[in-house]
Every structure is written in structure tokens, then in C-alpha cells.
Amino acid sequence: MMQGTVKFFNETKGFGFITPSDSSSDIFVHVSGLVDEIRENDKVEYEVERGKKGLNAVNVTVID
């Protein structure tokens, strides 16, 4: 599992971006990939899958 911080999440549109802890490029997250509800600046743990347009965060959970 990777870790990062929620950079942006639009609840209305159901998507956002996570900044990985290792400082690589931001990763797209869709509401369908969430286990927990997320907000900007939440610390999260997630897995990465390759989607049609690049990497997507899936199985996203909030960590303390």
C-alpha cells in the first residue's frame, strides 16, 4: 500500500487527486475507488491501478 495526502477532492463531481508521500506525480482518485470518505489534506493509504488515462488510486482509506 502507498501513502499520500489528498490534494483536492470535489465531492460533487466525485473525483480528485492524491499527492504521494514519495513526491512523485499526483494520482487521480475517483469516488468509486474510495473505502472511506476523504477531504482535502487527509492522510490516506491506497493501491494504484493503471486506468485508461493513467494511474488511479483505489481502495483508498484514511489513516491517522
PDB file of N, H, CA, C and O in Angstrom:
ATOM      1  N   MET A   1       0.841  -1.195   0.000  1.00  0.00           N
ATOM      2  CA  MET A   1       0.000   0.000   0.000  1.00  0.00           C
ATOM      3  C   MET A   1       0.874   1.242   0.000  1.00  0.00           C
ATOM      4  O   MET A   1       1.911   1.292   0.662  1.00  0.00           O
ATOM      5  N   MET A   2       0.443   2.232  -0.745  1.00  0.00           N
ATOM      6  H   MET A   2      -0.399   2.191  -1.283  1.00  0.00           H
ATOM      7  CA  MET A   2       1.151   3.510  -0.780  1.00  0.00           C
ATOM      8  C   MET A   2       0.438   4.479   0.156  1.00  0.00           C
ATOM      9  O   MET A   2      -0.707   4.261   0.552  1.00  0.00           O
ATOM     10  N   GLN A   3       1.150   5.565   0.503  1.00  0.00           N
ATOM     11  H   GLN A   3       2.080   5.742   0.181  1.00  0.00           H
ATOM     12  CA  GLN A   3       0.555   6.596   1.350  1.00  0.00           C
ATOM     13  C   GLN A   3       0.725   7.949   0.691  1.00  0.00           C
ATOM     14  O   GLN A   3       1.647   8.164  -0.095  1.00  0.00           O
ATOM     15  N   GLY A   4      -0.186   8.864   1.025  1.00  0.00           N
ATOM     16  H   GLY A   4      -0.936   8.689   1.663  1.00  0.00           H
ATOM     17  CA  GLY A   4      -0.115  10.207   0.483  1.00  0.00           C
ATOM     18  C   GLY A   4      -1.108  11.116   1.168  1.00  0.00           C
ATOM     19  O   GLY A   4      -1.723  10.751   2.169  1.00  0.00           O
ATOM     20  N   THR A   5      -1.257  12.316   0.611  1.00  0.00           N
ATOM     21  H   THR A   5      -0.758  12.613  -0.202  1.00  0.00           H
ATOM     22  CA  THR A   5      -2.153  13.335   1.152  1.00  0.00           C
ATOM     23  C   THR A   5      -3.122  13.769   0.069  1.00  0.00           C
ATOM     24  O   THR A   5      -2.726  13.979  -1.078  1.00  0.00           O
ATOM     25  N   VAL A   6      -4.398  13.904   0.429  1.00  0.00           N
ATOM     26  H   VAL A   6      -4.720  13.733   1.360  1.00  0.00           H
ATOM     27  CA  VAL A   6      -5.407  14.359  -0.526  1.00  0.00           C
ATOM     28  C   VAL A   6      -5.129  15.822  -0.856  1.00  0.00           C
ATOM     29  O   VAL A   6      -5.190  16.688   0.018  1.00  0.00           O
ATOM     30  N   LYS A   7      -4.826  16.086  -2.107  1.00  0.00           N
ATOM     31  H   LYS A   7      -4.776  15.383  -2.816  1.00  0.00           H
ATOM     32  CA  LYS A   7      -4.525  17.446  -2.566  1.00  0.00           C
ATOM     33  C   LYS A   7      -5.822  18.202  -2.855  1.00  0.00           C
ATOM     34  O   LYS A   7      -5.953  19.385  -2.541  1.00  0.00           O
ATOM     35  N   PHE A   8      -6.767  17.500  -3.455  1.00  0.00           N
ATOM     36  H   PHE A   8      -6.661  16.539  -3.711  1.00  0.00           H
ATOM     37  CA  PHE A   8      -8.015  18.103  -3.906  1.00  0.00           C
ATOM     38  C   PHE A   8      -9.048  16.992  -4.043  1.00  0.00           C
ATOM     39  O   PHE A   8      -8.725  15.908  -4.529  1.00  0.00           O
ATOM     40  N   PHE A   9     -10.282  17.245  -3.625  1.00  0.00           N
ATOM     41  H   PHE A   9     -10.544  18.126  -3.230  1.00  0.00           H
ATOM     42  CA  PHE A   9     -11.356  16.288  -3.896  1.00  0.00           C
ATOM     43  C   PHE A   9     -12.661  17.045  -4.034  1.00  0.00           C
ATOM     44  O   PHE A   9     -13.061  17.772  -3.125  1.00  0.00           O
ATOM     45  N   ASN A  10     -13.333  16.878  -5.174  1.00  0.00           N
ATOM     46  H   ASN A  10     -13.008  16.288  -5.913  1.00  0.00           H
ATOM     47  CA  ASN A  10     -14.606  17.531  -5.447  1.00  0.00           C
ATOM     48  C   ASN A  10     -15.716  16.505  -5.221  1.00  0.00           C
ATOM     49  O   ASN A  10     -15.913  15.612  -6.045  1.00  0.00           O
ATOM     50  N   GLU A  11     -16.435  16.630  -4.114  1.00  0.00           N
ATOM     51  H   GLU A  11     -16.274  17.356  -3.445  1.00  0.00           H
ATOM     52  CA  GLU A  11     -17.495  15.676  -3.784  1.00  0.00           C
ATOM     53  C   GLU A  11     -18.611  15.692  -4.816  1.00  0.00           C
ATOM     54  O   GLU A  11     -19.189  14.648  -5.119  1.00  0.00           O
ATOM     55  N   THR A  12     -18.922  16.864  -5.360  1.00  0.00           N
ATOM     56  H   THR A  12     -18.453  17.713  -5.114  1.00  0.00           H
ATOM     57  CA  THR A  12     -19.999  16.987  -6.338  1.00  0.00           C
ATOM     58  C   THR A  12     -19.676  16.203  -7.613  1.00  0.00           C
ATOM     59  O   THR A  12     -20.526  15.486  -8.139  1.00  0.00           O
ATOM     60  N   LYS A  13     -18.453  16.343  -8.099  1.00  0.00           N
ATOM     61  H   LYS A  13     -17.761  16.926  -7.671  1.00  0.00           H
ATOM     62  CA  LYS A  13     -18.050  15.664  -9.332  1.00  0.00           C
ATOM     63  C   LYS A  13     -17.499  14.261  -9.081  1.00  0.00           C
ATOM     64  O   LYS A  13     -17.407  13.456 -10.007  1.00  0.00           O
ATOM     65  N   GLY A  14     -17.132  13.963  -7.826  1.00  0.00           N
ATOM     66  H   GLY A  14     -17.207  14.617  -7.073  1.00  0.00           H
ATOM     67  CA  GLY A  14     -16.709  12.617  -7.474  1.00  0.00           C
ATOM     68  C   GLY A  14     -15.289  12.236  -7.855  1.00  0.00           C
ATOM     69  O   GLY A  14     -14.999  11.065  -8.099  1.00  0.00           O
ATOM     70  N   PHE A  15     -14.400  13.229  -7.906  1.00  0.00           N
ATOM     71  H   PHE A  15     -14.636  14.180  -7.707  1.00  0.00           H
ATOM     72  CA  PHE A  15     -13.007  12.902  -8.196  1.00  0.00           C
ATOM     73  C   PHE A  15     -12.070  13.900  -7.552  1.00  0.00           C
ATOM     74  O   PHE A  15     -12.493  14.949  -7.067  1.00  0.00           O
ATOM     75  N   GLY A  16     -10.776  13.557  -7.553  1.00  0.00           N
ATOM     76  H   GLY A  16     -10.432  12.705  -7.947  1.00  0.00           H
ATOM     77  CA  GLY A  16      -9.761  14.442  -7.011  1.00  0.00           C
ATOM     78  C   GLY A  16      -8.377  13.884  -7.262  1.00  0.00           C
ATOM     79  O   GLY A  16      -8.183  13.038  -8.135  1.00  0.00           O
ATOM     80  N   PHE A  17      -7.409  14.368  -6.483  1.00  0.00           N
ATOM     81  H   PHE A  17      -7.566  15.055  -5.774  1.00  0.00           H
ATOM     82  CA  PHE A  17      -6.022  13.952  -6.656  1.00  0.00           C
ATOM     83  C   PHE A  17      -5.348  13.745  -5.307  1.00  0.00           C
ATOM     84  O   PHE A  17      -5.637  14.440  -4.333  1.00  0.00           O
ATOM     85  N   ILE A  18      -4.444  12.772  -5.274  1.00  0.00           N
ATOM     86  H   ILE A  18      -4.210  12.207  -6.065  1.00  0.00           H
ATOM     87  CA  ILE A  18      -3.646  12.466  -4.095  1.00  0.00           C
ATOM     88  C   ILE A  18      -2.193  12.745  -4.428  1.00  0.00           C
ATOM     89  O   ILE A  18      -1.709  12.347  -5.488  1.00  0.00           O
ATOM     90  N   THR A  19      -1.484  13.435  -3.518  1.00  0.00           N
ATOM     91  H   THR A  19      -1.877  13.758  -2.657  1.00  0.00           H
ATOM     92  CA  THR A  19      -0.049  13.633  -3.660  1.00  0.00           C
ATOM     93  C   THR A  19       0.656  12.527  -2.880  1.00  0.00           C
ATOM     94  O   THR A  19       0.548  12.476  -1.655  1.00  0.00           O
ATOM     95  N   PRO A  20       1.380  11.637  -3.572  1.00  0.00           N
ATOM     96  CA  PRO A  20       2.062  10.545  -2.878  1.00  0.00           C
ATOM     97  C   PRO A  20       3.141  11.047  -1.931  1.00  0.00           C
ATOM     98  O   PRO A  20       3.732  12.103  -2.159  1.00  0.00           O
ATOM     99  N   SER A  21       3.398  10.289  -0.867  1.00  0.00           N
ATOM    100  H   SER A  21       2.918   9.432  -0.682  1.00  0.00           H
ATOM    101  CA  SER A  21       4.437  10.650   0.097  1.00  0.00           C
ATOM    102  C   SER A  21       5.819  10.690  -0.531  1.00  0.00           C
ATOM    103  O   SER A  21       6.689  11.428  -0.068  1.00  0.00           O
ATOM    104  N   ASP A  22       6.031   9.899  -1.589  1.00  0.00           N
ATOM    105  H   ASP A  22       5.324   9.300  -1.966  1.00  0.00           H
ATOM    106  CA  ASP A  22       7.343   9.859  -2.236  1.00  0.00           C
ATOM    107  C   ASP A  22       7.550  10.998  -3.229  1.00  0.00           C
ATOM    108  O   ASP A  22       8.539  11.008  -3.963  1.00  0.00           O
ATOM    109  N   SER A  23       6.615  11.965  -3.258  1.00  0.00           N
ATOM    110  H   SER A  23       5.812  11.956  -2.663  1.00  0.00           H
ATOM    111  CA  SER A  23       6.730  13.181  -4.079  1.00  0.00           C
ATOM    112  C   SER A  23       6.677  12.942  -5.572  1.00  0.00           C
ATOM    113  O   SER A  23       7.083  13.815  -6.339  1.00  0.00           O
ATOM    114  N   SER A  24       6.191  11.784  -6.019  1.00  0.00           N
ATOM    115  H   SER A  24       5.862  11.074  -5.396  1.00  0.00           H
ATOM    116  CA  SER A  24       6.038  11.595  -7.461  1.00  0.00           C
ATOM    117  C   SER A  24       4.786  12.346  -7.921  1.00  0.00           C
ATOM    118  O   SER A  24       4.170  13.067  -7.136  1.00  0.00           O
ATOM    119  N   SER A  25       4.418  12.181  -9.163  1.00  0.00           N
ATOM    120  H   SER A  25       4.918  11.595  -9.801  1.00  0.00           H
ATOM    121  CA  SER A  25       3.267  12.903  -9.724  1.00  0.00           C
ATOM    122  C   SER A  25       1.975  12.577  -8.982  1.00  0.00           C
ATOM    123  O   SER A  25       1.804  11.477  -8.456  1.00  0.00           O
ATOM    124  N   ASP A  26       1.068  13.554  -8.950  1.00  0.00           N
ATOM    125  H   ASP A  26       1.207  14.448  -9.377  1.00  0.00           H
ATOM    126  CA  ASP A  26      -0.228  13.354  -8.312  1.00  0.00           C
ATOM    127  C   ASP A  26      -0.966  12.202  -8.976  1.00  0.00           C
ATOM    128  O   ASP A  26      -0.799  11.944 -10.168  1.00  0.00           O
ATOM    129  N   ILE A  27      -1.788  11.511  -8.186  1.00  0.00           N
ATOM    130  H   ILE A  27      -1.924  11.720  -7.218  1.00  0.00           H
ATOM    131  CA  ILE A  27      -2.530  10.360  -8.673  1.00  0.00           C
ATOM    132  C   ILE A  27      -4.024  10.666  -8.618  1.00  0.00           C
ATOM    133  O   ILE A  27      -4.534  11.162  -7.614  1.00  0.00           O
ATOM    134  N   PHE A  28      -4.704  10.364  -9.702  1.00  0.00           N
ATOM    135  H   PHE A  28      -4.290   9.961 -10.517  1.00  0.00           H
ATOM    136  CA  PHE A  28      -6.146  10.576  -9.815  1.00  0.00           C
ATOM    137  C   PHE A  28      -6.893   9.630  -8.891  1.00  0.00           C
ATOM    138  O   PHE A  28      -6.525   8.463  -8.759  1.00  0.00           O
ATOM    139  N   VAL A  29      -7.942  10.131  -8.254  1.00  0.00           N
ATOM    140  H   VAL A  29      -8.242  11.079  -8.362  1.00  0.00           H
ATOM    141  CA  VAL A  29      -8.807   9.274  -7.436  1.00  0.00           C
ATOM    142  C   VAL A  29     -10.263   9.568  -7.787  1.00  0.00           C
ATOM    143  O   VAL A  29     -10.683  10.723  -7.848  1.00  0.00           O
ATOM    144  N   HIS A  30     -11.022   8.495  -8.017  1.00  0.00           N
ATOM    145  H   HIS A  30     -10.680   7.557  -7.968  1.00  0.00           H
ATOM    146  CA  HIS A  30     -12.453   8.609  -8.324  1.00  0.00           C
ATOM    147  C   HIS A  30     -13.230   8.077  -7.129  1.00  0.00           C
ATOM    148  O   HIS A  30     -12.746   7.207  -6.405  1.00  0.00           O
ATOM    149  N   VAL A  31     -14.412   8.591  -6.928  1.00  0.00           N
ATOM    150  H   VAL A  31     -14.805   9.298  -7.516  1.00  0.00           H
ATOM    151  CA  VAL A  31     -15.249   8.180  -5.795  1.00  0.00           C
ATOM    152  C   VAL A  31     -15.439   6.657  -5.755  1.00  0.00           C
ATOM    153  O   VAL A  31     -15.613   6.089  -4.677  1.00  0.00           O
ATOM    154  N   SER A  32     -15.409   6.005  -6.894  1.00  0.00           N
ATOM    155  H   SER A  32     -15.268   6.467  -7.770  1.00  0.00           H
ATOM    156  CA  SER A  32     -15.583   4.546  -6.936  1.00  0.00           C
ATOM    157  C   SER A  32     -14.393   3.809  -6.327  1.00  0.00           C
ATOM    158  O   SER A  32     -14.498   2.623  -6.014  1.00  0.00           O
ATOM    159  N   GLY A  33     -13.251   4.504  -6.153  1.00  0.00           N
ATOM    160  H   GLY A  33     -13.165   5.467  -6.407  1.00  0.00           H
ATOM    161  CA  GLY A  33     -12.071   3.883  -5.577  1.00  0.00           C
ATOM    162  C   GLY A  33     -11.927   4.118  -4.081  1.00  0.00           C
ATOM    163  O   GLY A  33     -10.924   3.731  -3.480  1.00  0.00           O
ATOM    164  N   LEU A  34     -12.934   4.756  -3.476  1.00  0.00           N
ATOM    165  H   LEU A  34     -13.748   5.070  -3.963  1.00  0.00           H
ATOM    166  CA  LEU A  34     -12.851   5.089  -2.054  1.00  0.00           C
ATOM    167  C   LEU A  34     -13.446   4.009  -1.164  1.00  0.00           C
ATOM    168  O   LEU A  34     -14.488   3.433  -1.479  1.00  0.00           O
ATOM    169  N   VAL A  35     -12.770   3.738  -0.043  1.00  0.00           N
ATOM    170  H   VAL A  35     -11.924   4.206   0.212  1.00  0.00           H
ATOM    171  CA  VAL A  35     -13.321   2.893   1.018  1.00  0.00           C
ATOM    172  C   VAL A  35     -13.919   3.814   2.077  1.00  0.00           C
ATOM    173  O   VAL A  35     -15.011   3.562   2.587  1.00  0.00           O
ATOM    174  N   ASP A  36     -13.181   4.901   2.408  1.00  0.00           N
ATOM    175  H   ASP A  36     -12.294   5.106   1.994  1.00  0.00           H
ATOM    176  CA  ASP A  36     -13.631   5.916   3.366  1.00  0.00           C
ATOM    177  C   ASP A  36     -13.910   7.216   2.617  1.00  0.00           C
ATOM    178  O   ASP A  36     -13.402   7.429   1.516  1.00  0.00           O
ATOM    179  N   GLU A  37     -14.726   8.084   3.227  1.00  0.00           N
ATOM    180  H   GLU A  37     -15.139   7.910   4.121  1.00  0.00           H
ATOM    181  CA  GLU A  37     -14.897   9.432   2.680  1.00  0.00           C
ATOM    182  C   GLU A  37     -13.596  10.189   2.896  1.00  0.00           C
ATOM    183  O   GLU A  37     -12.951  10.036   3.934  1.00  0.00           O
ATOM    184  N   ILE A  38     -13.207  11.004   1.922  1.00  0.00           N
ATOM    185  H   ILE A  38     -13.731  11.129   1.079  1.00  0.00           H
ATOM    186  CA  ILE A  38     -11.962  11.772   2.052  1.00  0.00           C
ATOM    187  C   ILE A  38     -12.227  13.259   1.893  1.00  0.00           C
ATOM    188  O   ILE A  38     -13.201  13.682   1.270  1.00  0.00           O
ATOM    189  N   ARG A  39     -11.318  14.042   2.482  1.00  0.00           N
ATOM    190  H   ARG A  39     -10.527  13.698   2.987  1.00  0.00           H
ATOM    191  CA  ARG A  39     -11.353  15.503   2.368  1.00  0.00           C
ATOM    192  C   ARG A  39      -9.939  15.987   2.073  1.00  0.00           C
ATOM    193  O   ARG A  39      -8.969  15.257   2.275  1.00  0.00           O
ATOM    194  N   GLU A  40      -9.833  17.203   1.600  1.00  0.00           N
ATOM    195  H   GLU A  40     -10.622  17.796   1.436  1.00  0.00           H
ATOM    196  CA  GLU A  40      -8.515  17.785   1.350  1.00  0.00           C
ATOM    197  C   GLU A  40      -7.669  17.719   2.615  1.00  0.00           C
ATOM    198  O   GLU A  40      -8.165  17.939   3.720  1.00  0.00           O
ATOM    199  N   ASN A  41      -6.391  17.414   2.439  1.00  0.00           N
ATOM    200  H   ASN A  41      -5.989  17.235   1.542  1.00  0.00           H
ATOM    201  CA  ASN A  41      -5.376  17.308   3.495  1.00  0.00           C
ATOM    202  C   ASN A  41      -5.469  16.040   4.335  1.00  0.00           C
ATOM    203  O   ASN A  41      -4.677  15.879   5.264  1.00  0.00           O
ATOM    204  N   ASP A  42      -6.402  15.134   4.048  1.00  0.00           N
ATOM    205  H   ASP A  42      -7.045  15.265   3.293  1.00  0.00           H
ATOM    206  CA  ASP A  42      -6.432  13.845   4.750  1.00  0.00           C
ATOM    207  C   ASP A  42      -5.204  13.028   4.361  1.00  0.00           C
ATOM    208  O   ASP A  42      -4.773  13.049   3.208  1.00  0.00           O
ATOM    209  N   LYS A  43      -4.648  12.313   5.324  1.00  0.00           N
ATOM    210  H   LYS A  43      -4.998  12.296   6.260  1.00  0.00           H
ATOM    211  CA  LYS A  43      -3.581  11.343   5.051  1.00  0.00           C
ATOM    212  C   LYS A  43      -4.281  10.046   4.668  1.00  0.00           C
ATOM    213  O   LYS A  43      -5.177   9.586   5.375  1.00  0.00           O
ATOM    214  N   VAL A  44      -3.872   9.459   3.551  1.00  0.00           N
ATOM    215  H   VAL A  44      -3.145   9.832   2.976  1.00  0.00           H
ATOM    216  CA  VAL A  44      -4.546   8.262   3.064  1.00  0.00           C
ATOM    217  C   VAL A  44      -3.559   7.155   2.688  1.00  0.00           C
ATOM    218  O   VAL A  44      -2.376   7.396   2.449  1.00  0.00           O
ATOM    219  N   GLU A  45      -4.090   5.946   2.646  1.00  0.00           N
ATOM    220  H   GLU A  45      -5.051   5.750   2.841  1.00  0.00           H
ATOM    221  CA  GLU A  45      -3.343   4.786   2.189  1.00  0.00           C
ATOM    222  C   GLU A  45      -4.144   4.233   1.013  1.00  0.00           C
ATOM    223  O   GLU A  45      -5.375   4.240   1.040  1.00  0.00           O
ATOM    224  N   TYR A  46      -3.451   3.754  -0.019  1.00  0.00           N
ATOM    225  H   TYR A  46      -2.452   3.748  -0.041  1.00  0.00           H
ATOM    226  CA  TYR A  46      -4.154   3.352  -1.234  1.00  0.00           C
ATOM    227  C   TYR A  46      -3.302   2.401  -2.073  1.00  0.00           C
ATOM    228  O   TYR A  46      -2.103   2.244  -1.844  1.00  0.00           O
ATOM    229  N   GLU A  47      -3.950   1.780  -3.041  1.00  0.00           N
ATOM    230  H   GLU A  47      -4.924   1.909  -3.227  1.00  0.00           H
ATOM    231  CA  GLU A  47      -3.272   0.969  -4.042  1.00  0.00           C
ATOM    232  C   GLU A  47      -3.381   1.717  -5.364  1.00  0.00           C
ATOM    233  O   GLU A  47      -4.233   2.591  -5.524  1.00  0.00           O
ATOM    234  N   VAL A  48      -2.520   1.370  -6.302  1.00  0.00           N
ATOM    235  H   VAL A  48      -1.828   0.660  -6.172  1.00  0.00           H
ATOM    236  CA  VAL A  48      -2.511   2.051  -7.599  1.00  0.00           C
ATOM    237  C   VAL A  48      -2.837   1.053  -8.705  1.00  0.00           C
ATOM    238  O   VAL A  48      -2.296  -0.052  -8.744  1.00  0.00           O
ATOM    239  N   GLU A  49      -3.727   1.462  -9.597  1.00  0.00           N
ATOM    240  H   GLU A  49      -4.167   2.359  -9.565  1.00  0.00           H
ATOM    241  CA  GLU A  49      -4.053   0.672 -10.787  1.00  0.00           C
ATOM    242  C   GLU A  49      -3.899   1.556 -12.002  1.00  0.00           C
ATOM    243  O   GLU A  49      -4.101   2.768 -11.930  1.00  0.00           O
ATOM    244  N   ARG A  50      -3.540   0.950 -13.116  1.00  0.00           N
ATOM    245  H   ARG A  50      -3.376  -0.035 -13.175  1.00  0.00           H
ATOM    246  CA  ARG A  50      -3.439   1.706 -14.365  1.00  0.00           C
ATOM    247  C   ARG A  50      -4.822   1.783 -14.995  1.00  0.00           C
ATOM    248  O   ARG A  50      -5.474   0.766 -15.231  1.00  0.00           O
ATOM    249  N   GLY A  51      -5.256   3.013 -15.262  1.00  0.00           N
ATOM    250  H   GLY A  51      -4.726   3.840 -15.070  1.00  0.00           H
ATOM    251  CA  GLY A  51      -6.551   3.230 -15.905  1.00  0.00           C
ATOM    252  C   GLY A  51      -6.353   3.639 -17.350  1.00  0.00           C
ATOM    253  O   GLY A  51      -5.231   3.624 -17.857  1.00  0.00           O
ATOM    254  N   LYS A  52      -7.434   4.003 -18.011  1.00  0.00           N
ATOM    255  H   LYS A  52      -8.345   4.016 -17.598  1.00  0.00           H
ATOM    256  CA  LYS A  52      -7.365   4.408 -19.424  1.00  0.00           C
ATOM    257  C   LYS A  52      -6.504   5.646 -19.640  1.00  0.00           C
ATOM    258  O   LYS A  52      -5.853   5.782 -20.676  1.00  0.00           O
ATOM    259  N   LYS A  53      -6.501   6.547 -18.661  1.00  0.00           N
ATOM    260  H   LYS A  53      -7.030   6.437 -17.819  1.00  0.00           H
ATOM    261  CA  LYS A  53      -5.776   7.819 -18.819  1.00  0.00           C
ATOM    262  C   LYS A  53      -4.589   7.952 -17.879  1.00  0.00           C
ATOM    263  O   LYS A  53      -4.059   9.052 -17.718  1.00  0.00           O
ATOM    264  N   GLY A  54      -4.158   6.864 -17.256  1.00  0.00           N
ATOM    265  H   GLY A  54      -4.588   5.971 -17.387  1.00  0.00           H
ATOM    266  CA  GLY A  54      -3.017   6.944 -16.343  1.00  0.00           C
ATOM    267  C   GLY A  54      -3.295   6.200 -15.054  1.00  0.00           C
ATOM    268  O   GLY A  54      -4.175   5.342 -14.989  1.00  0.00           O
ATOM    269  N   LEU A  55      -2.525   6.543 -14.022  1.00  0.00           N
ATOM    270  H   LEU A  55      -1.810   7.240 -14.075  1.00  0.00           H
ATOM    271  CA  LEU A  55      -2.644   5.836 -12.747  1.00  0.00           C
ATOM    272  C   LEU A  55      -3.840   6.337 -11.941  1.00  0.00           C
ATOM    273  O   LEU A  55      -4.134   7.532 -11.908  1.00  0.00           O
ATOM    274  N   ASN A  56      -4.520   5.393 -11.293  1.00  0.00           N
ATOM    275  H   ASN A  56      -4.282   4.422 -11.320  1.00  0.00           H
ATOM    276  CA  ASN A  56      -5.668   5.701 -10.443  1.00  0.00           C
ATOM    277  C   ASN A  56      -5.444   5.115  -9.058  1.00  0.00           C
ATOM    278  O   ASN A  56      -4.924   4.006  -8.924  1.00  0.00           O
ATOM    279  N   ALA A  57      -5.834   5.855  -8.031  1.00  0.00           N
ATOM    280  H   ALA A  57      -6.255   6.756  -8.140  1.00  0.00           H
ATOM    281  CA  ALA A  57      -5.794   5.349  -6.658  1.00  0.00           C
ATOM    282  C   ALA A  57      -7.078   4.567  -6.409  1.00  0.00           C
ATOM    283  O   ALA A  57      -8.171   5.025  -6.741  1.00  0.00           O
ATOM    284  N   VAL A  58      -6.931   3.373  -5.815  1.00  0.00           N
ATOM    285  H   VAL A  58      -6.043   3.001  -5.545  1.00  0.00           H
ATOM    286  CA  VAL A  58      -8.090   2.535  -5.477  1.00  0.00           C
ATOM    287  C   VAL A  58      -7.937   2.028  -4.039  1.00  0.00           C
ATOM    288  O   VAL A  58      -6.846   2.083  -3.471  1.00  0.00           O
ATOM    289  N   ASN A  59      -9.017   1.543  -3.465  1.00  0.00           N
ATOM    290  H   ASN A  59      -9.903   1.499  -3.926  1.00  0.00           H
ATOM    291  CA  ASN A  59      -9.009   1.050  -2.083  1.00  0.00           C
ATOM    292  C   ASN A  59      -8.443   2.116  -1.131  1.00  0.00           C
ATOM    293  O   ASN A  59      -7.623   1.822  -0.261  1.00  0.00           O
ATOM    294  N   VAL A  60      -8.898   3.341  -1.317  1.00  0.00           N
ATOM    295  H   VAL A  60      -9.565   3.579  -2.023  1.00  0.00           H
ATOM    296  CA  VAL A  60      -8.397   4.486  -0.554  1.00  0.00           C
ATOM    297  C   VAL A  60      -9.020   4.515   0.840  1.00  0.00           C
ATOM    298  O   VAL A  60     -10.243   4.537   0.985  1.00  0.00           O
ATOM    299  N   THR A  61      -8.159   4.516   1.868  1.00  0.00           N
ATOM    300  H   THR A  61      -7.166   4.498   1.751  1.00  0.00           H
ATOM    301  CA  THR A  61      -8.619   4.598   3.246  1.00  0.00           C
ATOM    302  C   THR A  61      -7.889   5.725   3.966  1.00  0.00           C
ATOM    303  O   THR A  61      -6.726   6.004   3.676  1.00  0.00           O
ATOM    304  N   VAL A  62      -8.574   6.370   4.901  1.00  0.00           N
ATOM    305  H   VAL A  62      -9.519   6.143   5.136  1.00  0.00           H
ATOM    306  CA  VAL A  62      -7.990   7.450   5.687  1.00  0.00           C
ATOM    307  C   VAL A  62      -7.167   6.839   6.818  1.00  0.00           C
ATOM    308  O   VAL A  62      -7.610   5.893   7.471  1.00  0.00           O
ATOM    309  N   ILE A  63      -5.961   7.383   7.051  1.00  0.00           N
ATOM    310  H   ILE A  63      -5.601   8.151   6.521  1.00  0.00           H
ATOM    311  CA  ILE A  63      -5.112   6.936   8.156  1.00  0.00           C
ATOM    312  C   ILE A  63      -4.863   8.118   9.091  1.00  0.00           C
ATOM    313  O   ILE A  63      -5.028   9.272   8.696  1.00  0.00           O
ATOM    314  N   ASP A  64      -4.473   7.833  10.312  1.00  0.00           N
ATOM    315  H   ASP A  64      -4.340   6.895  10.633  1.00  0.00           H
ATOM    316  CA  ASP A  64      -4.216   8.894  11.314  1.00  0.00           C
ATOM    317  C   ASP A  64      -2.867   9.513  11.104  1.00  0.00           C
ATOM    318  O   ASP A  64      -2.480  10.416  11.846  1.00  0.00           O
TER     319      ASP A  64
END
